[in-house]
Amino acid sequence: MWLFRATGNETYLDILSSENNGGVRSMFSWDDKFFGVQLLVSKNDNPWAAYKENVDIFVCSVMQKAGDTNVPMSPGGMLWFQPWGNTQYITSSMLVLSIYADYLKAAGATLECLGGNVRPKDLISFVTSQVDYILSANPKNLSYMVGFGSSYPVQVHHRSASIVSIKSNLKSIGCKSPSPPAMRL
């Protein structure tokens, strides 16, 4: 779709129209970009109905307006895609919801969901609530972004955030080197 938009060459549309449209996705993640493609196709002047329908169903489920297929939420109000690394799925989904809000606003449209209509400003309000939750507007008043706010995790579980500072240890640490002891940030 990007190549078609950049070149106007309809050969790219032919390829896209012959491919699997991905079905309704359960998340937008680092290894599953179908939703992004579906959203981009939906913005096209003549979107294929299945792509747009898949986008609408996903957005309705994230917005808690799809009945039994809503994305689960924590008791405090955070979307719950995965038991590990959940905020990456929230933030990527909020990015595409923001983009979809822009599309709807430009078209003067609303999204019709099983649980009611969703306006562009409803999408932005929801996006803001999820970002605020991640940044500390949650029951624990904890920012899930390391280094942001007055209370945040200090022993995160990923290599790049838990290795010793080069100021403390000048020894080179390679990608496949054993991890040195974690340090408190």
N, C-alpha and C positions, 0 to 999 in steps of 0.2 A: 504494500500500500504506500509506504514511503517512497519507493522507487517510482510508482505511478504518479504520485503527487509531484515529485521532483521533475519528472520527464514528460508526463502526459502520454507515455507509451502504454497503450492498452494491452500489450502483451503481458504486462505485470498483473493487470486485472484478470486476464484469462487464467494465469497461474493461480491466483488467489481464489478465483471462483471455482476452480477444479479441486481445491484442497479442502480438507476437513475444517469446518468452521470452529471446532473446539468444544462445542456444547457449552452448557452452563458451567462456569468455573466455580470452585469453592473458595478460591483465594487468588490474589495476584502476588506472585512470589518471584524470587530470584531465579528459579528454574522453570517457571510456567508463565509465559508472557502472552498466552492466548487472549486474556482479557484485554490487554493493551491493543492487540491487533483488532479485536472485535470493536473496541471503542473507536479506533481510528477509522475502521470501515463504516461505522455508524455515522461518522461525521461527513462522509462522502456525500455528494449531492444526491446520488441514487444508491443508498445503502441496501445491501441484501438483507431482507427481512430477518433471516435466521441470526445474523450477526447482531443486529440491533436488539432482537428479542432476548438473546443471551446476555447482552449488556444490561438491559432493563431488569431481568430476573436477578442478576447478581446485585445490582444496585439496590433493588427492593429488599433483598435478603440482608444486606449490610445495614440498611436503614430501618430494619426491624418491621418491615411492612409486607413480608411475604408469608405470613402465617407459620406453618410448620417448618418451613425451610429457612427461617431467619438464621443468620450467623449467631452462635451463642454469645452471651455477654456474661462477664463476671458479675458477682453481686454488687460491686462498686460501680459498674457501668462501662467497663472496658470490653471492646470486642474480643472474642476468644477464638482465634483461628487454630493455634497450635499450643501445646504445653511447653514448648521451648522456643525461644527467640520470637515470641509473639509480637513484640513491638515492630519488628521489621515488616510483618504482614499488615499490621495496622497502618503504618506510615505509607507503605506503597499503595494500599487500598485508598487511603485518604487523598493521595496525590491524584489517582484516577477519578475519584469522586469529585474533586475540585475541577478537574478538566471537564468532566461530564456536566457539572453545574454551569460552566462557561458555555458549553454547547447548547444546553437547554435555554439559557438566558438569551444567547444570540438568536435562537430560533423562536423566542417568545413562547416556549413550551413548558409543560410540566410532565412529570413521569407518573403514569397511572399504575399504581400497585394494588395488590389485593387488599391491603390494609389502608388504602387512601392515597390521594395524590401527593406527590413530592415536588415542591417548587425548588428552583435553583437556590434560593436563600435557605431552605431547609437543609439542603445538602451541605452548604457552607457552614451552617450552624452545627451540624453533626460533626463535620470535619474538625471544626474548632474545638468541640467538646472532647474529641478523642485525642487531639494534640495536647490540649490542656491537661487531660488525664495523665498522659505520658510525662508531662513536665511538672506534675505535682498536685493537680487538682483531683486528688483521689483520696480514699479513706485513710491511707497511711501518710498523706502529705509528703510523699516520696517522689522525687524526680527519677524517672527511669533512664534519663540521659545523664551519663557519667559527666560530672563537672558542672552540671547546670543546677542552679538553685542552692538552697542551704542544706538540703538533705538528699543524698544520692548514693547509689551503691559504691562501695570502695574496694570490693574484691570481685571484679567482674570475671566472667569465665570465657575469655577468648584470648588467644596468644598475643595479639598485638596490644591488648590493654593490660596484660599481666606480666610482661617481661620487665626485668630490671632496667632502669633508665641508663642510657649510655653515660650519663654523668656519674653514675655509681659504679659502672662496670664497663670499661673500654673494650673488653673482649667481644669480638664479632660473634653474632648469633645467627646462624643460617636457618633457612626455612625448615630443614629437616633435622636441625640440632635438637637435642633434648631440651625441654623447657627448663629454664632456671627457676628457682623458687619465686612465687608470686610476691609482688610488693604491694603495700597499701598505697593507694593514690592519695 
